[in-house]
Every structure is written in C-alpha cells, then in structure tokens.
Amino acid sequence: MIRLEDVSVAYDGKSAVRGISVEIRRGESVAILGPNGSGKSTLLKLINGIVLPDSGRYQFDGVELTKARLKDQSFAKRFHQRIGFLFQNPDIQLFCASVREEVEFGPRQMGLAEEEVEARVSDCMKLLRVENLASRAPWHLSEGEKRKAALASILALNPDVLTLDEPMNGIDPKTRRFFLELLASLNASGKTIVCATHDLRSMQGLLHTAVVISEGHNLVRTGPYEEIVSDHSFLETVNLL
C-alpha cells in the first residue's frame, strides 16, 4: 500500500531522511524507530504528502505522489481522506471552537449528507469517549483529551491508514492503555497503522514490524518488532538504549 523507493528529504540543505526504501502492506502495524532528530517525523510527513521527496519515489496504493497530482483537488481530497495523521503536538491540528466542531469538520468538508455527518460524529466521539467534551474548547483540554479529540476527528474520515507521531507522549498510564487497546482494535479491523516512536516499550503488543532509522537519517534495519527491540546490542549502536 505504501512504497518508498530511495527517498531523500532535506531542509535548507540539511538531510532529514536519506535514501530510504520501505514497503508497508495493507493491514500492517509498523513502528518507525529512531533517536530524536533521526527523521521519523519527516518520514511520516512524507507518507502523508505534507512534504515530497527531493529524490526517489513515493507510491500510495500503486499511484506515485507528485506535486502535480497533489494540486489536483479531487485526487488530493481522496488521498487525504484515506490517510490520517496524528501529530506529535495535537495543538497543531486542533483549531475549531469546540471538540464537536473538530470531529464534524472533516465529514462536512467531504460533503457528506447531514445524517451521515451526525452518525460519524456520534460514533467517533463515543469510540474515543469524548462525548462529555463536545462543547469544550480544545485548548482547555488535558494532553490526553486533546489526543482523543484529534484522533476522533481523524477517524471521522474513516481512513485506511493511521499514522501517529509519538502518540504516547505526555499522557497518563490509563490513557496510554486506552490508546493501545483502541489502536489494536482498529488494526484488527483492517486499518494500517504506522507509528513513529523512540519509546520502545510503550507500543508493545500493537506493532508487529519495525523500521529503524539512524542518527545519520538512513535506514539501518527492518524486521519483526519484538526481535528488534530485544536486540540490546543493536539498540545501543543506534542510540535507542
């Protein structure tokens, strides 16, 4: 479903990711591992079409993502419906006056009938347990509540792929368990999960494959998640332990 072929991205001449090739199949749950500053967030932005590769190719479901294709409003709209991105800082993506408005924004932009909008909003707010926050302003919420509201707004679009950037940062153990159980359930239902993290233990039980990026911004290893996080010698060499 996702194919990166020798992709590189640089900001102001400084490499963010370098020569990375990765394939992610539909329904997989994949961790992008690496120390801070290795390029994990950039790789997620690339997968979401927020940045494009300076070199190499990115194909989503068999179609290469290019600047020209993303300028096609019909293509771009469909692409962004199919892949959702939970940012590391939820304040970046929460911009409406209330949680309910956040969750209904995407379905309304899709032009869905009012009955369908209401059904999606109700289902997603219930799923994320944020019904009691419906009238609250997002900037008055706790970190965990903000992440729940942001994820509800993403799921209201019913994407095929969920990408998450350090989703467990700043949340309490109870909320962490809730997110793990929810994401595992979504993956079991067929959603593809791609999660960037440097916290190797917080996502155990959810992620089955690992992609490891080094401090040099290049791919150094792929394989079963549990096998990689149990290889302490390797983790030390890539500054993850």
C-alpha positions as CSV (number, residue, x, y, z in Angstrom):
1,M,0.0,0.0,0.0
2,I,2.9,2.4,0.8
3,R,6.1,2.1,-1.2
4,L,9.1,4.4,-0.6
5,E,11.9,3.9,-3.1
6,D,15.3,5.5,-2.2
7,V,13.6,8.7,-0.9
8,S,15.6,11.6,0.5
9,V,14.4,14.9,2.0
10,A,16.5,17.8,3.1
11,Y,15.6,21.1,4.8
12,D,17.9,24.1,3.8
13,G,20.5,21.6,2.5
14,K,20.5,19.5,5.7
15,S,19.4,15.9,5.4
16,A,16.2,14.8,7.2
17,V,15.9,11.4,5.6
18,R,18.4,9.8,3.3
19,G,17.9,7.1,0.7
20,I,15.1,5.2,2.5
21,S,13.3,2.3,0.8
22,V,10.3,0.8,2.7
23,E,7.2,-1.2,1.8
24,I,4.2,-1.3,4.1
25,R,1.4,-3.7,3.2
26,R,-2.3,-3.1,3.8
27,G,-3.3,-4.0,7.4
28,E,0.2,-4.0,8.8
29,S,1.2,-2.3,12.0
30,V,4.6,-0.7,11.7
31,A,6.9,1.1,14.0
32,I,9.3,3.8,12.8
33,L,12.0,3.7,15.4
34,G,15.0,6.1,15.8
35,P,16.5,8.5,18.2
36,N,15.4,12.1,18.4
37,G,16.3,14.0,15.2
38,S,16.7,10.9,13.1
39,G,13.9,11.9,10.7
40,K,10.9,9.9,12.0
41,S,8.5,12.9,11.8
42,T,9.7,13.8,8.3
43,L,9.1,10.3,7.1
44,L,5.5,10.4,8.4
45,K,5.0,13.8,6.8
46,L,6.3,12.3,3.5
47,I,3.9,9.4,3.8
48,N,1.1,11.9,4.4
49,G,2.0,14.0,1.4
50,I,2.9,17.0,3.6
51,V,6.4,17.0,2.1
52,L,7.5,15.4,-1.1
53,P,10.8,13.6,-1.7
54,D,13.7,15.7,-3.1
55,S,14.8,12.4,-4.8
56,G,13.3,8.9,-5.0
57,R,9.6,7.9,-5.4
58,Y,6.6,7.5,-3.1
59,Q,3.7,5.4,-4.3
60,F,0.4,5.1,-2.3
61,D,-1.7,2.2,-3.4
62,G,0.1,2.0,-6.7
63,V,0.0,5.7,-7.6
64,E,3.0,7.9,-7.4
65,L,2.6,11.0,-5.3
66,T,3.8,14.1,-7.1
67,K,3.4,17.8,-6.8
68,A,1.1,17.8,-9.9
69,R,-1.1,15.1,-8.5
70,L,-1.5,16.8,-5.2
71,K,-2.5,20.0,-7.0
72,D,-5.4,18.0,-8.4
73,Q,-8.1,18.8,-5.8
74,S,-10.1,15.7,-6.5
75,F,-7.0,13.4,-6.1
76,A,-5.7,15.3,-3.1
77,K,-9.1,15.2,-1.3
78,R,-9.4,11.5,-1.8
79,F,-5.8,10.8,-0.8
80,H,-6.1,12.8,2.5
81,Q,-9.4,11.0,3.3
82,R,-7.6,7.7,3.0
83,I,-4.6,8.5,5.3
84,G,-4.9,10.2,8.7
85,F,-2.0,11.8,10.7
86,L,-2.0,12.3,14.5
87,F,0.7,14.9,15.0
88,Q,3.1,14.7,18.0
89,N,1.7,18.0,19.2
90,P,-2.1,17.9,19.0
91,D,-2.4,21.6,19.3
92,I,-1.2,21.8,15.7
93,Q,-4.3,20.1,14.4
94,L,-7.0,21.3,16.8
95,F,-8.3,24.7,15.5
96,C,-12.1,24.7,16.0
97,A,-14.1,26.4,18.8
98,S,-15.3,23.1,20.3
99,V,-14.5,19.4,20.2
100,R,-17.7,18.6,18.4
101,E,-16.8,21.1,15.6
102,E,-13.4,19.4,15.3
103,V,-14.9,16.0,14.8
104,E,-17.5,17.1,12.3
105,F,-15.1,19.3,10.3
106,G,-13.7,16.6,8.1
107,P,-17.0,14.9,7.2
108,R,-18.5,18.3,6.3
109,Q,-15.6,19.0,4.1
110,M,-16.2,15.7,2.4
111,G,-19.7,16.9,1.5
112,L,-21.5,14.1,3.3
113,A,-25.2,14.2,4.0
114,E,-26.2,15.6,7.3
115,E,-27.4,12.3,8.6
116,E,-24.0,10.7,7.7
117,V,-22.1,13.5,9.4
118,E,-24.2,13.1,12.6
119,A,-23.7,9.4,12.6
120,R,-19.9,9.6,12.1
121,V,-19.5,12.3,14.8
122,S,-21.6,10.4,17.3
123,D,-19.8,7.1,16.6
124,C,-16.3,8.6,16.8
125,M,-16.9,10.7,19.9
126,K,-18.4,7.6,21.6
127,L,-15.4,5.5,20.5
128,L,-12.9,8.0,21.8
129,R,-15.0,8.6,25.0
130,V,-15.1,12.4,24.4
131,E,-18.9,12.9,24.4
132,N,-18.7,14.8,27.6
133,L,-16.2,17.2,26.0
134,A,-18.4,18.1,23.0
135,S,-18.8,21.7,23.9
136,R,-15.4,22.2,25.4
137,A,-12.7,24.3,23.6
138,P,-9.8,22.1,22.6
139,W,-7.2,24.4,24.1
140,H,-8.8,23.9,27.6
141,L,-8.3,20.1,27.5
142,S,-5.6,18.0,29.1
143,E,-2.9,16.4,26.8
144,G,-4.7,13.1,26.8
145,E,-8.1,14.7,26.0
146,K,-6.5,16.7,23.1
147,R,-5.1,13.5,21.6
148,K,-8.5,11.8,21.9
149,A,-10.3,14.7,20.3
150,A,-7.7,14.8,17.5
151,L,-7.9,11.1,16.8
152,A,-11.7,11.3,16.8
153,S,-11.5,14.0,14.1
154,I,-9.3,11.7,12.1
155,L,-11.4,8.6,12.4
156,A,-14.5,10.6,11.4
157,L,-13.0,10.4,7.8
158,N,-12.7,6.6,8.1
159,P,-9.1,6.5,6.7
160,D,-7.5,3.3,5.5
161,V,-4.2,4.3,7.1
162,L,-3.5,5.8,10.5
163,T,-0.1,7.5,11.0
164,L,0.9,8.6,14.5
165,D,3.9,10.6,15.7
166,E,4.9,9.8,19.3
167,P,1.3,9.2,20.4
168,M,2.1,8.2,24.0
169,N,4.0,11.4,24.8
170,G,2.6,13.3,27.8
171,I,-0.3,11.0,28.6
172,D,-1.1,9.1,31.8
173,P,-0.9,5.3,32.1
174,K,-4.7,4.8,31.9
175,T,-5.0,6.9,28.7
176,R,-2.0,5.0,27.3
177,R,-3.7,1.7,27.8
178,F,-6.9,3.0,26.3
179,F,-5.0,4.1,23.1
180,L,-3.2,0.8,22.8
181,E,-6.4,-1.2,23.1
182,L,-8.2,1.1,20.6
183,L,-5.4,1.1,18.0
184,A,-5.1,-2.7,18.3
185,S,-8.8,-3.0,17.7
186,L,-8.6,-0.7,14.6
187,N,-5.7,-2.7,13.3
188,A,-7.6,-5.9,13.8
189,S,-10.5,-4.4,11.8
190,G,-8.1,-3.8,8.8
191,K,-6.6,-0.3,9.4
192,T,-3.0,0.0,8.5
193,I,-1.0,1.6,11.5
194,V,2.3,3.4,11.1
195,C,3.7,4.8,14.3
196,A,6.9,6.8,14.9
197,T,8.3,6.4,18.4
198,H,11.6,6.3,20.4
199,D,9.8,4.7,23.4
200,L,10.3,1.1,22.6
201,R,8.1,-0.4,25.3
202,S,5.0,1.9,25.2
203,M,3.7,0.4,21.9
204,Q,4.5,-3.3,22.7
205,G,1.6,-5.6,21.7
206,L,0.4,-3.3,18.9
207,L,3.3,-3.0,16.4
208,H,4.5,-6.1,14.5
209,T,7.1,-4.7,12.2
210,A,9.9,-2.2,12.9
211,V,11.7,0.2,10.6
212,V,14.8,1.7,12.2
213,I,16.4,5.0,11.2
214,S,19.8,6.0,12.4
215,E,21.1,9.4,13.6
216,G,22.6,9.6,10.1
217,H,18.9,9.7,8.8
218,N,19.2,6.4,6.8
219,L,17.5,3.1,7.1
220,V,19.6,0.6,9.1
221,R,17.2,-2.3,9.8
222,T,13.7,-3.7,9.2
223,G,12.2,-6.8,10.8
224,P,9.8,-8.1,13.5
225,Y,9.2,-5.5,16.2
226,E,9.8,-7.8,19.1
227,E,13.0,-9.2,17.6
228,I,14.5,-5.8,17.1
229,V,13.5,-4.3,20.5
230,S,15.0,-7.4,22.2
231,D,18.4,-6.9,20.4
232,H,20.0,-4.7,23.1
233,S,23.4,-4.7,21.4
234,F,21.9,-3.3,18.2
235,L,19.7,-0.8,20.1
236,E,22.8,0.6,21.8
237,T,24.6,1.1,18.4
238,V,21.6,3.2,17.1
239,N,21.2,5.2,20.4
240,L,17.9,3.7,21.3
241,L,19.1,2.1,24.5
